[in-house]
Amino acid sequence: MLCFLYIITTLLSLTQHHQQAFSTPTFVYAGCSPSKFQENTQYQTNLNSLFSSIATTASHATYNSFTTGTDSPPGNTVYGLYQCRGDLDTSSCASCIQNAVAELSLVCSDAFSASLQLDSCFVRYSNNNFLGQNDTTLAYRRCSTKTSNDGEFLRKRDDVLAILQNGNGFRVTSSGSVQGYAQCIGDLAASDCTTCLAEAVSQLRNSCGSAKAADVYLAQCYAQYWASGYYFHAPAEYSGDDIGRTVAIIVGVLAGLALFVVFISFFKRDR
């Protein structure tokens, strides 16, 4: 029953959308490697140790990276990091990271490499050392289905994007009715952060056109903008990449299986 309640709680958190700052963090995307590790192996032990370190450290720092275990035998070292949105305090950060680790363990169970983005924090780990490596690979992109060709909106949108792409670390800005923020991974050099954000902003313009709200997450940075009063609309208002829909399907199946197991257990008990 406890397992069932946990899965249902997780499902509800995944089906919510962007909420106001500091509310319950909501799911954005997850990526899981197809290769899986075996249970009760050294890699699993090292991964559990990494998750423990992440959960502990998040209570007093909003970013950190880790290397857990030794590469003997080869392939057992786990590299990982977490990061919270720059306007979160350590208490909110720790809460978000706990949710992220729990959901990552559920969605990407036994994956050698995985990442999960909530709207307020991010967790990533791998058996390959990605720490400090420049990477502008697209992780997730979402554009609202509603658009606006109003000249004033487009000018304000471009003002916001210009400020975001020249930022470093975490930046929040607004122009008229348009707001936005952007952030780079904590260990990224200032010049590399600018390069990453320039790519993210370019994708916002080129791929999302005149969308009233859009998010682009690259491997080491993200940028978002939205028109006031619009950003918190329902998920159906967005056209996202397939991974978001795939994860929703996976979690839905898990919840369905949980319901089935509970039904069978009650059926057997009644007999």
N, C-alpha and C positions, 0 to 999 in steps of 0.2 A: 504493500500500500504506500509506503514512504517513497519507493522508487516511482510509483505511478504519479504521486503528487509532485515529485521533483520534475518529471518529464512534462507534466501539464503546465507547471509554473514556467518552465523554460520555453515551452511552445508559446505561451501568452506573451512572454517578453520578446520573442522573435517576431511575432505578428504585429507588434506595435510599431509606430514610426517615430520620426524625429519628434522629441518633446522639448519643453523648455529646459534651459541649462540646469544641471544638478538634479534632475529628476532621474527615475530609474533608467539606466543606460539601455539603449535599444540596438538591436542587431542591424548591421550594415552588410557585411559579407564575410565569407570564410573560404579558405582555400586549403585543400588537403592533398598530400602526395598520394599517388596510387599505391606506392610501395608501403608495406606494413611490416612492423617488427613483431617478433614472437613474444608471447606472454612470459613473464618470469625470467627475463634476460637482463643483462647488465645495462642495455640501452634503456629498458623500461625503468630500471632503478635510477639511472641518471636523469631521466626525464621527470620522474616524480620528485627528485631532489631539486631540479630546476624549477618546477612549479611551486614547490615549497619556498624556495628563495625569492621567487617573484612575488608571491603573496605576502611574505614577510617584509620585503624591502619597500613595497608600494605604500606601506603605512607611514613612511617618512621621506620618500623621494618619488617624484612623478615620472622619472625615467631611470632605467638602468639596463645594462646588458651583462650577460653571464656566459661563462664557458664551464660546463659541468662534466666531470669525469676525465679520464685519460684515454688516449687512443690506443689502448692495449687491452684486449686485441683491437685491431683497427675497426673504425666505424662506430665505436661506442660513445664518443664524445658528443654532447648535445650543446649547441649554441642557441642562445635565446635572448630576447629582450622584451621589454614592455614599455609603453608610454601612455601617459594620460594627456588629455587636452589641456592646453596651457593655462586655462582659467579655473581648473579644479584645485581645491585644496587637497591635502594628503588624505584626509578622511574619506572624501568623495572618491578620490583616486583609488584607495584601497578597496572600497566597495565595488567600484567598476571592475577592477582587475580580478577580484574574486569571482564575479559573474562571468567575465571573459574566459578565465581558466576553466570554470565548470562547463561552459558551453563548448569550448574548444575540445575538451575531453569527450564530450558527448558527440559532437558533429564529426570530429576527425579522430575517432577512436583508433589507437594503434598505428597512426600514420607516422612515418619517419620524419616528415616535415609538415608544418601546418601554420596557418596564421588566421587570426580572427579579429575583425574590427567591429567594435561597438561605437555608438556615436560619441562616446566620451573617452574611449581608451582602446588600446591595440596590444595584442600579444602575438609573438612569432617565435617559432623554434625550428631547428633543422639539424640534421646530422652533417650538413655541409656548412663551412664557416662563411656566413654572409655578413658578419659584423664588420662595419667600416668599409664595405664594398659599395661603390657607386652603382645605383640601379634605378632607372626610371621606367621600369616595366609597368604597364597598366595592370592594376589589380582589380579595379572595379570602377564603373562609370554609370551614372544615373542622371537622366534628363527628364524634367517634367514634361508631360504630354501637352500641357497648356503653354502657349507661347504668346509673345507680345511684340509687335513691330512698331510700337509707339516710340518715337524718336527720343523722348525724354527718358523713358525706361532704359533704352539701349545705351544712352550716354552715361547715365548713372551706373549702369552695370559695368561699362568699360572703365569708369573711374575706379570702381571697387577692385576690378581685376588688375588694373595697373598698380595699385597699391599692394595688393596681395603678392604679385609676382616679384616685387622688389623687397619682400620681407625676409626676415631671418628668424628662425625659431618659431614662435607662435605670434600671429598677428590677427587682430579683429579690426574691421573698418566698416564704414557705411557712407553712403552718398544718397541723400534724398530718401527714397523708399526702398533702396536696395542695400542689403547688408551682406557681409561675408566674412569668412575667416580661413586661415591657412596655417599649416604647421609642417615642420620637417622633423625627421627622427633626430633624437638628441645628440648623437655622435657625428652628425653631418657637418662638415666644415661650411663656413658662411658662403663661400663661392659655389660649393656643390649644392647647397640649399637653394640658392638663387637659380641655378640651372634646373633643378628639379621642379621648383615652383613655376618657372617659365614654361616648362613642358606641360605641367598640369593645367595652367591657365590657357595655353594654346589648345589643349584638348577640350576645355570648357567652351571656348569660342567656336572651334571648328566642328566638334561633334554634337554640341547641344544647341548651336545656333541661337535662336531668340527665345529659348526656354525660359520660363519665369523662375525656375530654380534648377540647380544642377550641382552635382558632386563629382569630383574626379579623385580617385585614390591611386597613387603610384606606389611602388615598393617602399619609397623612403619619404614621401610627402603627400599631402592632399590639399585641395583647395575647393571651397564651396561658396556659392552665393544664392540668395533668394530674395524675392520681392516681399516686402513687409505684408503680413497677413496671409501669405500664401505657403510658406515653407513647411508648415505643419499639416498639410493636407494628407489625405489617406494614401496608402501605398499604390492604389490604382492610378493615382495621378502621375506616376513616374514610369518611364520606360528604362529598365535596368538591364545589365548584362545577364546572361543565362545563369551565372553562378548563384545569384541571389535567389532565382526561382528554384534552382536545383536544391539548394540548402533548405528552402522552405518545404519542398517535397520530402526531403529526407527526414526532417523533423516531424512533419505530418505523419509519415509512415511510422516513425518511432512512437509517436503518441497513440496512433491506431493500434499498434502492437501492444502497448501498455494497457489500453482499454480491453483488448482481447484477453490478455493474461488475467486481468482482474475479474473479468466476466467468468472465465473458466474456473478461477479459484473459488468464486462464490457459488458457482454451479456445483462443483465437487463437494463443497461444504454443506450445501443444502441437501445433497443426496445422503 
